[in-house]
Amino acid sequence: MASVNKVLLLGNLGRDPEVRATPKGTQVLTFPIATTRRWTDRETDEMRDQTDWHRIVVWGRQAEVLSEYLKKGSQVHVEGRLQTRSWTGNDGGKRYTTEI
């Protein structure tokens, strides 16, 4: 059986990207982007917005290059795959995050 894990987003950066390096020196860039859906409420005839936030992670040379160009508010087109990670928090509770 075939399956596909592909995400396409067009949105705006919520803050400046953060760059860090792994112990082996690989660059990792992370940033949040916001995507907003706008519609007219049928009952009140008012414009409504719904904003979703997405955590983006970029690795390697691409992370190095993008860190020079991306700034808070920049519009970006992102293609990637969804990945959910889990870890144990300081309080002993299980934590989850979904990244692209």
VMD Tcl script that builds the backbone (N, CA, C; Angstrom):
set m [mol new atoms 300]
animate dup $m
set s [atomselect $m all]
$s set {name element resname resid chain x y z} {
  {N N MET 1 A 0.839 -1.173 0.000}
  {CA C MET 1 A 0.000 0.000 0.000}
  {C C MET 1 A 0.889 1.243 0.000}
  {N N ALA 2 A 0.603 2.188 -0.855}
  {CA C ALA 2 A 1.375 3.430 -0.941}
  {C C ALA 2 A 0.857 4.443 0.067}
  {N N SER 3 A 1.745 5.321 0.502}
  {CA C SER 3 A 1.333 6.402 1.391}
  {C C SER 3 A 2.172 7.629 1.079}
  {N N VAL 4 A 1.654 8.788 1.447}
  {CA C VAL 4 A 2.329 10.054 1.185}
  {C C VAL 4 A 2.278 10.907 2.441}
  {N N ASN 5 A 3.402 11.517 2.796}
  {CA C ASN 5 A 3.477 12.454 3.912}
  {C C ASN 5 A 4.102 13.723 3.346}
  {N N LYS 6 A 3.263 14.626 2.834}
  {CA C LYS 6 A 3.757 15.850 2.201}
  {C C LYS 6 A 2.901 17.023 2.639}
  {N N VAL 7 A 3.576 18.134 2.980}
  {CA C VAL 7 A 2.902 19.337 3.436}
  {C C VAL 7 A 3.353 20.504 2.570}
  {N N LEU 8 A 2.421 21.340 2.149}
  {CA C LEU 8 A 2.711 22.578 1.427}
  {C C LEU 8 A 2.087 23.719 2.215}
  {N N LEU 9 A 2.899 24.705 2.599}
  {CA C LEU 9 A 2.393 25.849 3.354}
  {C C LEU 9 A 2.893 27.144 2.736}
  {N N LEU 10 A 2.065 28.161 2.760}
  {CA C LEU 10 A 2.448 29.511 2.396}
  {C C LEU 10 A 2.010 30.390 3.547}
  {N N GLY 11 A 2.970 31.006 4.213}
  {CA C GLY 11 A 2.641 31.802 5.388}
  {C C GLY 11 A 3.730 32.804 5.692}
  {N N ASN 12 A 3.639 33.401 6.890}
  {CA C ASN 12 A 4.590 34.424 7.309}
  {C C ASN 12 A 5.301 34.001 8.584}
  {N N LEU 13 A 6.602 34.350 8.651}
  {CA C LEU 13 A 7.384 34.031 9.843}
  {C C LEU 13 A 6.866 34.816 11.036}
  {N N GLY 14 A 6.715 34.115 12.158}
  {CA C GLY 14 A 6.235 34.746 13.386}
  {C C GLY 14 A 7.353 35.391 14.191}
  {N N ARG 15 A 8.594 34.994 13.957}
  {CA C ARG 15 A 9.765 35.591 14.620}
  {C C ARG 15 A 10.998 35.270 13.783}
  {N N ASP 16 A 12.116 35.917 14.104}
  {CA C ASP 16 A 13.355 35.622 13.397}
  {C C ASP 16 A 13.732 34.158 13.624}
  {N N PRO 17 A 14.286 33.505 12.608}
  {CA C PRO 17 A 14.692 32.105 12.758}
  {C C PRO 17 A 15.808 31.949 13.795}
  {N N GLU 18 A 15.835 30.788 14.432}
  {CA C GLU 18 A 16.887 30.457 15.390}
  {C C GLU 18 A 17.809 29.429 14.743}
  {N N VAL 19 A 19.118 29.700 14.792}
  {CA C VAL 19 A 20.106 28.798 14.213}
  {C C VAL 19 A 20.910 28.182 15.347}
  {N N ARG 20 A 21.121 26.885 15.264}
  {CA C ARG 20 A 21.988 26.193 16.222}
  {C C ARG 20 A 22.731 25.117 15.461}
  {N N ALA 21 A 23.679 24.501 16.126}
  {CA C ALA 21 A 24.458 23.441 15.493}
  {C C ALA 21 A 24.412 22.192 16.359}
  {N N THR 22 A 24.392 21.036 15.716}
  {CA C THR 22 A 24.459 19.770 16.438}
  {C C THR 22 A 25.900 19.588 16.924}
  {N N PRO 23 A 26.143 18.633 17.828}
  {CA C PRO 23 A 27.519 18.376 18.273}
  {C C PRO 23 A 28.483 18.064 17.132}
  {N N LYS 24 A 27.987 17.523 16.024}
  {CA C LYS 24 A 28.846 17.221 14.871}
  {C C LYS 24 A 28.987 18.408 13.918}
  {N N GLY 25 A 28.333 19.546 14.240}
  {CA C GLY 25 A 28.472 20.755 13.440}
  {C C GLY 25 A 27.414 20.988 12.392}
  {N N THR 26 A 26.415 20.130 12.289}
  {CA C THR 26 A 25.336 20.320 11.322}
  {C C THR 26 A 24.449 21.479 11.775}
  {N N GLN 27 A 24.190 22.413 10.872}
  {CA C GLN 27 A 23.333 23.560 11.180}
  {C C GLN 27 A 21.864 23.135 11.196}
  {N N VAL 28 A 21.114 23.678 12.169}
  {CA C VAL 28 A 19.677 23.428 12.283}
  {C C VAL 28 A 18.988 24.779 12.441}
  {N N LEU 29 A 18.016 25.057 11.591}
  {CA C LEU 29 A 17.272 26.306 11.609}
  {C C LEU 29 A 15.835 25.995 11.989}
  {N N THR 30 A 15.276 26.724 12.951}
  {CA C THR 30 A 13.872 26.537 13.329}
  {C C THR 30 A 13.168 27.884 13.312}
  {N N PHE 31 A 11.912 27.856 12.912}
  {CA C PHE 31 A 11.103 29.072 12.931}
  {C C PHE 31 A 9.628 28.698 12.847}
  {N N PRO 32 A 8.768 29.554 13.406}
  {CA C PRO 32 A 7.326 29.322 13.275}
  {C C PRO 32 A 6.762 30.130 12.109}
  {N N ILE 33 A 5.822 29.543 11.399}
  {CA C ILE 33 A 5.097 30.331 10.402}
  {C C ILE 33 A 3.608 30.263 10.715}
  {N N ALA 34 A 2.941 31.348 10.356}
  {CA C ALA 34 A 1.497 31.458 10.566}
  {C C ALA 34 A 0.796 31.367 9.225}
  {N N THR 35 A -0.259 30.574 9.181}
  {CA C THR 35 A -1.137 30.544 8.023}
  {C C THR 35 A -2.509 30.994 8.502}
  {N N THR 36 A -3.151 31.855 7.727}
  {CA C THR 36 A -4.429 32.431 8.155}
  {C C THR 36 A -5.499 32.159 7.117}
  {N N ARG 37 A -6.638 31.706 7.611}
  {CA C ARG 37 A -7.819 31.475 6.766}
  {C C ARG 37 A -8.810 32.584 7.080}
  {N N ARG 38 A -9.357 33.214 6.057}
  {CA C ARG 38 A -10.296 34.320 6.249}
  {C C ARG 38 A -11.612 33.995 5.545}
  {N N TRP 39 A -12.716 34.260 6.231}
  {CA C TRP 39 A -14.031 34.007 5.660}
  {C C TRP 39 A -15.047 34.972 6.255}
  {N N THR 40 A -16.222 35.048 5.640}
  {CA C THR 40 A -17.316 35.877 6.142}
  {C C THR 40 A -18.282 34.993 6.904}
  {N N ASP 41 A -18.559 35.371 8.142}
  {CA C ASP 41 A -19.508 34.646 8.989}
  {C C ASP 41 A -20.907 34.850 8.427}
  {N N ARG 42 A -21.612 33.766 8.133}
  {CA C ARG 42 A -22.935 33.859 7.511}
  {C C ARG 42 A -23.983 34.451 8.445}
  {N N GLU 43 A -23.831 34.238 9.744}
  {CA C GLU 43 A -24.834 34.735 10.701}
  {C C GLU 43 A -24.672 36.221 10.998}
  {N N THR 44 A -23.428 36.678 11.145}
  {CA C THR 44 A -23.188 38.078 11.528}
  {C C THR 44 A -22.717 38.937 10.367}
  {N N ASP 45 A -22.380 38.322 9.235}
  {CA C ASP 45 A -21.852 39.007 8.060}
  {C C ASP 45 A -20.538 39.733 8.354}
  {N N GLU 46 A -19.797 39.272 9.377}
  {CA C GLU 46 A -18.505 39.853 9.730}
  {C C GLU 46 A -17.376 38.976 9.185}
  {N N MET 47 A -16.237 39.617 8.918}
  {CA C MET 47 A -15.053 38.874 8.493}
  {C C MET 47 A -14.457 38.160 9.700}
  {N N ARG 48 A -14.087 36.909 9.518}
  {CA C ARG 48 A -13.462 36.101 10.574}
  {C C ARG 48 A -12.097 35.630 10.098}
  {N N ASP 49 A -11.182 35.468 11.037}
  {CA C ASP 49 A -9.852 34.945 10.762}
  {C C ASP 49 A -9.577 33.772 11.681}
  {N N GLN 50 A -8.855 32.808 11.174}
  {CA C GLN 50 A -8.347 31.714 11.998}
  {C C GLN 50 A -6.887 31.506 11.608}
  {N N THR 51 A -5.988 31.698 12.572}
  {CA C THR 51 A -4.562 31.554 12.323}
  {C C THR 51 A -4.052 30.279 12.956}
  {N N ASP 52 A -3.310 29.496 12.175}
  {CA C ASP 52 A -2.660 28.284 12.674}
  {C C ASP 52 A -1.156 28.517 12.628}
  {N N TRP 53 A -0.451 27.994 13.652}
  {CA C TRP 53 A 1.000 28.122 13.742}
  {C C TRP 53 A 1.652 26.783 13.468}
  {N N HIS 54 A 2.753 26.808 12.713}
  {CA C HIS 54 A 3.460 25.602 12.310}
  {C C HIS 54 A 4.941 25.763 12.638}
  {N N ARG 55 A 5.536 24.737 13.224}
  {CA C ARG 55 A 6.958 24.761 13.561}
  {C C ARG 55 A 7.736 24.133 12.410}
  {N N ILE 56 A 8.700 24.878 11.865}
  {CA C ILE 56 A 9.476 24.441 10.713}
  {C C ILE 56 A 10.907 24.167 11.163}
  {N N VAL 57 A 11.483 23.056 10.689}
  {CA C VAL 57 A 12.875 22.697 10.996}
  {C C VAL 57 A 13.590 22.429 9.675}
  {N N VAL 58 A 14.740 23.100 9.486}
  {CA C VAL 58 A 15.534 22.961 8.261}
  {C C VAL 58 A 16.948 22.556 8.665}
  {N N TRP 59 A 17.539 21.606 7.938}
  {CA C TRP 59 A 18.840 21.049 8.285}
  {C C TRP 59 A 19.898 21.360 7.238}
  {N N GLY 60 A 21.160 21.358 7.667}
  {CA C GLY 60 A 22.310 21.382 6.773}
  {C C GLY 60 A 22.537 22.698 6.063}
  {N N ARG 61 A 23.048 22.571 4.844}
  {CA C ARG 61 A 23.414 23.750 4.050}
  {C C ARG 61 A 22.211 24.655 3.803}
  {N N GLN 62 A 21.058 24.059 3.594}
  {CA C GLN 62 A 19.852 24.855 3.366}
  {C C GLN 62 A 19.553 25.732 4.585}
  {N N ALA 63 A 19.804 25.220 5.784}
  {CA C ALA 63 A 19.604 26.006 7.007}
  {C C ALA 63 A 20.546 27.201 7.035}
  {N N GLU 64 A 21.787 26.991 6.640}
  {CA C GLU 64 A 22.770 28.080 6.619}
  {C C GLU 64 A 22.339 29.191 5.663}
  {N N VAL 65 A 21.915 28.810 4.472}
  {CA C VAL 65 A 21.525 29.792 3.456}
  {C C VAL 65 A 20.267 30.548 3.892}
  {N N LEU 66 A 19.257 29.828 4.339}
  {CA C LEU 66 A 18.008 30.477 4.717}
  {C C LEU 66 A 18.170 31.418 5.904}
  {N N SER 67 A 19.091 31.103 6.815}
  {CA C SER 67 A 19.286 31.960 7.994}
  {C C SER 67 A 19.736 33.360 7.603}
  {N N GLU 68 A 20.342 33.503 6.422}
  {CA C GLU 68 A 20.800 34.808 5.953}
  {C C GLU 68 A 19.661 35.642 5.356}
  {N N TYR 69 A 18.592 35.006 4.903}
  {CA C TYR 69 A 17.541 35.702 4.176}
  {C C TYR 69 A 16.227 35.863 4.931}
  {N N LEU 70 A 15.904 34.946 5.818}
  {CA C LEU 70 A 14.598 34.981 6.474}
  {C C LEU 70 A 14.603 35.892 7.701}
  {N N LYS 71 A 13.559 36.684 7.829}
  {CA C LYS 71 A 13.367 37.576 8.970}
  {C C LYS 71 A 11.897 37.530 9.377}
  {N N LYS 72 A 11.625 37.962 10.598}
  {CA C LYS 72 A 10.243 38.011 11.076}
  {C C LYS 72 A 9.378 38.755 10.060}
  {N N GLY 73 A 8.224 38.186 9.732}
  {CA C GLY 73 A 7.306 38.791 8.775}
  {C C GLY 73 A 7.501 38.341 7.343}
  {N N SER 74 A 8.645 37.711 7.032}
  {CA C SER 74 A 8.893 37.243 5.665}
  {C C SER 74 A 7.828 36.240 5.246}
  {N N GLN 75 A 7.396 36.339 3.996}
  {CA C GLN 75 A 6.475 35.341 3.470}
  {C C GLN 75 A 7.307 34.189 2.917}
  {N N VAL 76 A 6.934 32.959 3.291}
  {CA C VAL 76 A 7.684 31.785 2.852}
  {C C VAL 76 A 6.748 30.709 2.332}
  {N N HIS 77 A 7.279 29.941 1.396}
  {CA C HIS 77 A 6.604 28.754 0.887}
  {C C HIS 77 A 7.413 27.567 1.397}
  {N N VAL 78 A 6.779 26.668 2.115}
  {CA C VAL 78 A 7.468 25.534 2.722}
  {C C VAL 78 A 6.891 24.242 2.178}
  {N N GLU 79 A 7.766 23.335 1.771}
  {CA C GLU 79 A 7.370 21.978 1.400}
  {C C GLU 79 A 8.151 21.034 2.277}
  {N N GLY 80 A 7.471 20.059 2.848}
  {CA C GLY 80 A 8.160 19.108 3.706}
  {C C GLY 80 A 7.237 17.987 4.117}
  {N N ARG 81 A 7.610 17.340 5.222}
  {CA C ARG 81 A 6.798 16.242 5.743}
  {C C ARG 81 A 6.518 16.479 7.213}
  {N N LEU 82 A 5.393 15.974 7.676}
  {CA C LEU 82 A 5.047 16.062 9.091}
  {C C LEU 82 A 5.830 15.027 9.878}
  {N N GLN 83 A 6.332 15.444 11.020}
  {CA C GLN 83 A 7.002 14.517 11.922}
  {C C GLN 83 A 6.640 14.905 13.349}
  {N N THR 84 A 6.200 13.945 14.136}
  {CA C THR 84 A 5.860 14.185 15.534}
  {C C THR 84 A 6.929 13.569 16.415}
  {N N ARG 85 A 7.460 14.388 17.327}
  {CA C ARG 85 A 8.463 13.923 18.294}
  {C C ARG 85 A 7.839 13.926 19.678}
  {N N SER 86 A 8.363 13.079 20.551}
  {CA C SER 86 A 7.901 13.071 21.936}
  {C C SER 86 A 9.111 13.043 22.868}
  {N N TRP 87 A 8.925 13.562 24.067}
  {CA C TRP 87 A 9.958 13.556 25.100}
  {C C TRP 87 A 9.289 13.670 26.452}
  {N N THR 88 A 10.057 13.429 27.502}
  {CA C THR 88 A 9.547 13.542 28.865}
  {C C THR 88 A 9.950 14.896 29.421}
  {N N GLY 89 A 8.972 15.680 29.870}
  {CA C GLY 89 A 9.220 17.007 30.410}
  {C C GLY 89 A 9.823 16.950 31.802}
  {N N ASN 90 A 10.206 18.116 32.319}
  {CA C ASN 90 A 10.791 18.210 33.661}
  {C C ASN 90 A 9.848 17.708 34.746}
  {N N ASP 91 A 8.561 17.819 34.506}
  {CA C ASP 91 A 7.574 17.356 35.491}
  {C C ASP 91 A 7.254 15.868 35.337}
  {N N GLY 92 A 7.936 15.190 34.434}
  {CA C GLY 92 A 7.723 13.766 34.218}
  {C C GLY 92 A 6.620 13.450 33.228}
  {N N GLY 93 A 5.920 14.471 32.722}
  {CA C GLY 93 A 4.839 14.257 31.770}
  {C C GLY 93 A 5.344 14.114 30.343}
  {N N LYS 94 A 4.617 13.381 29.564}
  {CA C LYS 94 A 4.960 13.160 28.157}
  {C C LYS 94 A 4.585 14.413 27.353}
  {N N ARG 95 A 5.490 14.894 26.511}
  {CA C ARG 95 A 5.278 16.068 25.678}
  {C C ARG 95 A 5.404 15.652 24.213}
  {N N TYR 96 A 4.667 16.361 23.347}
  {CA C TYR 96 A 4.688 16.078 21.923}
  {C C TYR 96 A 4.793 17.382 21.134}
  {N N THR 97 A 5.430 17.319 20.001}
  {CA C THR 97 A 5.435 18.438 19.057}
  {C C THR 97 A 5.407 17.880 17.653}
  {N N THR 98 A 4.697 18.578 16.778}
  {CA C THR 98 A 4.647 18.194 15.375}
  {C C THR 98 A 5.382 19.258 14.579}
  {N N GLU 99 A 6.305 18.809 13.734}
  {CA C GLU 99 A 7.150 19.727 12.968}
  {C C GLU 99 A 7.067 19.386 11.485}
  {N N ILE 100 A 7.441 20.360 10.693}
  {CA C ILE 100 A 7.539 20.166 9.245}
  {C C ILE 100 A 8.988 20.366 8.868}
}
mol reanalyze $m
mol bondsrecalc $m
mol representation Tube
mol addrep $m
